[in-house]
Amino acid sequence: MNSFPSSGTCWEELKQRLTDMRKRDVDWRRGKAALLVYYAGDDVLAVARDAYSMFITENALAPAAFPSLAAMERDLIEGALDLFHAPPEASGSFTSGGTESIVLAVKAARDWHAQRKKLNGPAEIVIPRTAHPAFDKAGQLLGVRTVRVPTGGDYRADPGELAAALTDRTIMLVVSAPAFPYGVIDPVPEVANLARNRDVWLHVDACIGGYLAPFAKKLGYDIPDFDFSVPGVRSISADLHKYGYAAKGASLILYSHREFHRFQSTEFADWPKGKYFTPTLAGTRPGGAIAAAWAVVNYLGESGYLARTSRVMQTWRKYLAGVAAIPELFVIGSPHLAILSYASEVIDIFCAADRLATKGWYMSRLSEPRAIHQMVNIAHESSVNEYLEDLADAVKQSRNLPAQRARREVVTY
Ligand SMILES: *Cc1c(COP(=O)(O)O)cnc(C)c1O
């Protein structure tokens, strides 16, 4: 184990050490990362970096001390509410990421329901099998049971299955736009009808799709309705640090009415320093993440997002066409945007994934069914052809190997 550094080291040497340490990291600039990174160009990175540096010390815990940060958050929230067709009473918060946004939505739903009626047992949220594990994390933290139900044959949430799982303890229904594993958008209007009929909160997890789906729709892609224009949608999570292209540590949680938003916060006064009110989970909040998100959203604007979304969607279509051209492979379901997962009935797809990994591709896998998962960003424009060539080769190499039936654990992010 290393001991605590006994004396300081000059920055030049530390910088060299940092550069050395990152040598084994995935080469996302060359499109080698199947997920985790959302690159939109060096110009966007420069804007995010400069804005982050300007506010690196400021703390959004106290809006009164830093009205600049409060104004930036307000701009981001109001812009997103406009993008998602929210009613005038809507509101929201800036958070550190999708997980925090989701934990807060579940807390708000739990406490909103709690002030209306006493539940006979633990509160439950009913979520499709494809929903992100952040909902289970929220459940574990908040004492709420998550009930996962099967999707339909098209891998989208099945309103019938969701309806069958509702009980008098259900406080929330969840749908995704799109779901992380397959890139399909759940049937939000149908589930919203169910939520309204049963007076249950509906959360739309647009963590990945929030800053992609509205622009893809404007570009003419077939994107089903998923936002506040659908009556019954009460909260939406949308990550600025994914296809919003902000620096990491930036997401929004939005509510159709500030009356719902109110239940998200916590307050405590019984200690020597008086009332401590925080609207989100964090205490201290990084000014840099807010400034970077604000700068990037304003740097790009709708025209910038449309242009980038168009490039992402065109590259995504290249992956789809390339996979379709390999007879051993098939794409799972009908993904709507930026994500594809593909599998095989004749070769062991994980064997192909292993071969791609030896060529430096950082792979993402699914366990149900065993499949390769790919999220597309602009860094893939220059690597998609090389990837597809390596994939064709990996499939060829895997052809004569017996398909492995042994279950391998898939680690997900
Ligand atoms: C990324 C993601 C999350 C979790 O967000 P983090 O920013 O990783 O905490 C939740 N839901 C979906 C659909 C996501 O893509």
PDBQT file of the ligand as one rigid body, heavy atoms in Angstrom, charges set to zero:
ROOT
HETATM    1  C1  LIG A 501     -27.027   6.571 -17.908  1.00  0.00    +0.000 C 
HETATM    2  C2  LIG A 501     -28.407   6.194 -17.552  1.00  0.00    +0.000 A 
HETATM    3  C3  LIG A 501     -28.852   6.230 -16.224  1.00  0.00    +0.000 A 
HETATM    4  C4  LIG A 501     -27.931   6.536 -15.072  1.00  0.00    +0.000 C 
HETATM    5  O1  LIG A 501     -27.310   7.767 -15.222  1.00  0.00    +0.000 OA
HETATM    6  P1  LIG A 501     -25.862   8.090 -14.591  1.00  0.00    +0.000 P 
HETATM    7  O2  LIG A 501     -25.597   9.442 -15.139  1.00  0.00    +0.000 OA
HETATM    8  O3  LIG A 501     -24.916   7.027 -15.084  1.00  0.00    +0.000 OA
HETATM    9  O4  LIG A 501     -25.996   8.076 -13.112  1.00  0.00    +0.000 OA
HETATM   10  C5  LIG A 501     -30.175   5.929 -15.996  1.00  0.00    +0.000 A 
HETATM   11  N1  LIG A 501     -31.009   5.590 -16.990  1.00  0.00    +0.000 NA
HETATM   12  C6  LIG A 501     -30.601   5.511 -18.276  1.00  0.00    +0.000 A 
HETATM   13  C7  LIG A 501     -31.588   5.142 -19.337  1.00  0.00    +0.000 C 
HETATM   14  C8  LIG A 501     -29.288   5.808 -18.589  1.00  0.00    +0.000 A 
HETATM   15  O5  LIG A 501     -28.871   5.746 -19.854  1.00  0.00    +0.000 OA
ENDROOT
TORSDOF 0
